């Protein structure tokens, strides 16, 4: 449809990120989703086991293998900067559904992304709004990262009363963030 996309690629030779000039600024964007499987040999983003041919076509990370994720994204950050990216944005699918506060995994990953040089983190998956935080890099005290742990739902049928596990109307909220 001619729309830009990140997080998945059409073939293994395509870049796993997008660099786009927006208002005169070269923005490097990357998107990842978590794998919630305990077997590091199985690629299963959001619990869906991928076929061998497809597993290299999606950016995912195993929460039990974060060092591998950090090394991979560090390489992608380097490539984006070499190609002229002036600012870096990470869109990330993480966290626990319906929790109004981020968890320690999210905090740890966000701090590492800040330390690696990501400028903005936009999180999703919990289906509720979670806090926003300004992080300071432990590697460079002058580097700051804006982190939105979860932007909630933009459009959703997850209304209170329609899903038995939803006890509040928080899934009916979402935010738009302009940066």
N, C-alpha and C positions, 0 to 999 in steps of 0.2 A: 504493500500500500504506500510505499515511499516514506514510511515513518522511520525515524531513527530508533534503534533499540540496543539494549545492552543486557548482558546476563546470559544470553544464548547466542550461538553463532551458527551459520549455515554449513560450515565445514571446518576441519581442523586447521586450515591455513589462514583463516580469518582472524583478525585481532580480537582479543577478548575484552576490549574496552573501546570507548568512543572518545575521540578528541574533536571538539566542536568549538568554533569561534562564536561566542555570544557577546554581543555589544562590545566587540573589540578585545575580548579576553579569551584566550585559548584555554578551554576547560577540559580536563581529562576526567572521564566518568567511567566507573566500573560498578558492576552489580554482582552480588553473591547471595546465595541462599544456603541455609544450613542443612546438614545431613544429621538426622537423629538416630542413626544406626550405630551399633557398637562394634561392627566389623569394619575395620579400615580398608579391607579388600573389596568391599561392596559400596558402590556409589548409589546413594539413596537420598536425594534431596527431598526434604519434607516427607520422608518415609517411603517415597516411591522408588523402587529399585530400577535402575537404568539398565538398558541393554548395553553390552560392551561397545557396540558401534556408536551409541548415543552419549555415553558418559563423558566424552571429551568435548561435547558441544554445549555444555552448561557450566557456568561458574558456580561451584558449590564447595563447601568446606565441611569437614567432619569435626564436630566439637571435641572429639577425643584425639584429634591429630592437629592441634592448632599450630604447632611449629611448621608443619607442611604448608598450611594456609598462609602463615606469615611470610615464609620464604617465597611462595608463589606470588603473593600480592606485592611484596617488595620488588620483585623482578618486573612486574607490570608497572609499578610506580616509576621505576627507573626508565623503562621504555617510553612511558607517556611523557616524562620530563625531557628525554632525549628528542622526542618528536615535537617539543615546544609547549607542552602543557604548562600553563602558568598557575593554575589552581586545580585541586584534585577533589572529586566528589565520590564518595562511596555510598551506594544504595545497598542496604543489607536486610535480608529476611532472617530474623532471629528472635529470640525471646520466647516467653511462655504466653500462650493465648489467655486473654481476659485478665491478665495481671496489670494493675495500675502503676506498678513501679518496675523498673528494669531489674534484672537479676545480676548476680556477681559475674557470670559469664559475659554478659553484655558490657558491664563496666570494664572488665579486663581486656576484651577485644577492642573496645572504643579507645582505651588508653594506648594500646599497642598501635592502633591505626594513627592516632595522634602522633605518637613517637616516630612512626614511619613517614609522616609528612602529609597525611590526608587532611584537607581543610574543612570539609563538611561531611558529616555522616547523617544519612536519612534512613531511619529504620522503620521496618514494618513487620507484621505477622501477628502481634498480640491482639489486633482488632480493637484496641482501645488506645486512647492517648496516654503516652508515658512521658515523663519529664524531658526537658531539654537542658543541656548542660554545656558550659564552655570549659573545655579541657585545656590544660597547659602541658606541653611536651616535657617529658623528663630528659630527653636528649638535647633539646634546644628550648630554653625558657622563653624565647621570643616567639615560638610557634604556638598558635592556638587552634583548636578545632571546635567547631560548633557541632554538637551531637544531639540529634532528635532521636530518642530511643524508639519511639513508635508514634506515627502520625495518625493512628486510629483507622477508621473506615471512611473512605470518601463516598462510596455508594455501597450499600449492603442491605441484605435482607435479614441480618442478624439482629432482629429486634427482640426486645424483652417480651416474653410470652410466646414466642415462636420456636425457641430452642430451649430445651429443658435445662441445659447447663448454664444458661445466661440468666443471672439473677438480678442484674441491674441494667440500666439503659446506657451504660458507657459505650457499648458497641454501636450506638447510634451517633457517636461523636467522631469527628475527624478534623484535622487542621490542614491549612494550606500554608506553605512556608516559601517565601520569596527571598532569594539571596543573590 
